[in-house]
């Protein structure tokens, strides 16, 4: 009684106050398809509230235009720089709000989980992640900036996790207890 495999459209988001990366991928039977990717940039000269509003509005528009089924975002990691951690947390907050307003499921992954899913090694470097993202997605060049590469990696991580969950559910449906 196996469930039919279906395509899933996922939006990966790498939160940041200066640059928020995003990557939209579709899982297909024959691999992953890149639908769109890019970044939302804000300027240092703007007030923090204006920068957060810009992230919220632009991400809301991306969600409306692209119609993802799920959103995956990087979890906040502990940073040595408390100020950076706080502003990333604020950016994550408006990202989570945009996802909640769109009534989409949200999945969160640690940087370690993302690196493990993409490279097979949880302590991979940014460059190793970029090269694997390029390879896995068949891109002609390395995705830039790092925030875009990270967002694509987050989407890949979710799609790999989704496939594992689906296989586990299929086994549970067919197992004899």
C-alpha positions in Angstrom: 0.0 0.0 0.0 2.7 2.4 -1.0 1.9 6.1 -1.2 2.3 7.6 -4.6 5.6 9.7 -4.9 4.9 13.2 -5.8 6.7 16.4 -6.6 7.3 18.8 -3.7 8.0 22.5 -4.1 10.1 23.8 -1.2 11.4 27.3 -0.5 14.7 27.4 1.4 15.5 30.6 3.3 18.8 31.6 4.9 18.0 34.5 7.3 20.1 37.6 7.5 19.5 41.3 8.1 21.8 42.6 5.3 21.1 39.6 2.9 18.4 37.0 3.2 19.0 34.2 0.7 16.2 32.1 -0.9 16.1 29.1 -3.1 13.1 27.4 -4.6 13.5 23.7 -5.6 11.2 21.1 -6.8 11.7 17.4 -6.0 11.2 15.2 -9.0 11.4 11.5 -9.6 14.6 12.0 -11.5 16.2 14.5 -9.1 16.0 18.1 -8.1 14.9 21.0 -10.3 15.9 24.6 -9.6 12.9 26.9 -10.0 14.3 30.2 -8.7 16.9 31.6 -6.3 18.2 35.0 -5.2 18.5 37.3 -2.3 16.8 40.1 -0.5 19.2 42.9 0.3 18.7 45.7 2.7 20.9 48.7 3.3 22.8 49.6 6.4 21.6 53.2 6.1 18.0 52.1 6.7 16.5 51.8 10.2 16.3 48.2 11.5 12.5 48.4 11.4 12.6 49.3 7.7 15.0 46.5 6.9 12.8 44.0 8.7 9.7 45.3 6.9 11.6 45.0 3.6 12.5 41.3 4.3 8.9 40.6 5.3 7.3 42.3 2.2 9.8 40.8 -0.3 9.5 37.3 1.1 5.7 37.5 1.2 5.8 38.5 -2.5 8.1 35.6 -3.3 5.8 33.2 -1.5 2.7 34.6 -3.4 4.4 34.5 -6.8 6.1 31.0 -6.4 3.5 29.2 -4.3 5.8 26.8 -2.4 4.2 24.0 -0.5 6.6 24.2 2.4 9.3 26.5 3.7 12.6 25.4 5.2 14.7 27.9 7.2 18.0 27.7 9.0 17.7 27.6 12.8 19.5 30.3 14.7 23.0 29.2 15.8 24.9 30.6 18.8 27.2 33.3 17.6 30.1 34.9 19.4 28.7 38.2 18.3 25.6 38.8 20.4 24.5 41.7 18.2 24.7 39.7 15.0 22.7 36.8 16.7 20.0 39.2 17.8 19.5 40.8 14.3 19.5 37.4 12.6 16.9 36.3 15.2 14.8 39.4 14.3 15.1 38.6 10.6 14.1 35.0 11.3 11.1 36.3 13.2 9.7 38.3 10.2 10.5 35.3 7.9 8.5 33.0 10.2 5.7 35.6 10.3 5.6 35.7 6.5 5.4 31.9 6.4 2.7 31.8 9.1 0.7 34.5 7.2 0.8 32.3 4.1 -0.4 29.3 6.2 2.6 27.1 5.0 4.3 24.4 7.0 7.7 25.5 8.3 10.7 23.2 8.9 13.8 24.3 10.6 17.3 22.8 10.2 20.5 23.5 12.0 23.7 24.4 10.1 25.1 21.0 11.1 22.0 19.2 9.6 22.2 21.2 6.4 25.9 20.5 5.9 25.4 16.8 6.7 22.6 16.5 4.2 24.4 18.3 1.4 28.0 17.2 1.8 27.8 14.1 4.1 30.0 16.0 6.7 28.5 18.2 9.4 31.6 20.4 9.6 32.0 21.1 5.9 33.3 24.5 4.9 31.1 27.1 3.1 33.1 26.4 -0.1 32.5 22.7 0.2 28.8 23.3 0.6 28.8 25.7 -2.4 30.5 23.1 -4.6 28.0 20.4 -3.6 25.0 22.6 -4.2 26.4 23.4 -7.6 26.9 19.7 -8.3 23.6 18.4 -6.9 21.6 21.1 -8.8 23.6 21.0 -12.0 24.3 24.7 -11.9 26.8 26.2 -14.4 28.6 28.3 -11.7 28.8 28.5 -7.9 25.7 30.3 -6.5 26.6 33.7 -5.0 26.5 35.2 -2.5 26.9 32.6 0.3 23.4 33.4 1.5 21.9 32.1 -1.7 24.0 29.0 -1.7 23.0 28.4 2.0 19.3 28.8 1.1 19.6 26.3 -1.7 21.4 23.9 0.7 18.6 24.3 3.2 16.0 23.4 0.5 18.1 20.4 -0.5 18.3 19.3 3.2 14.6 19.5 3.5 13.9 17.5 0.3 16.4 14.8 1.5 14.6 14.7 4.9 11.2 14.6 3.1 12.3 11.6 1.0 13.5 9.8 4.2 10.2 10.6 6.0 8.2 9.4 3.0 10.1 6.1 2.8 9.7 5.5 6.5 5.9 6.2 6.2 5.7 3.8 3.2 7.5 1.1 5.3 5.1 1.7 8.2 2.1 1.4 5.9 3.3 -2.0 4.5 4.8 -3.6 7.5 3.1 -6.5 9.2 2.6 -6.1 13.0 
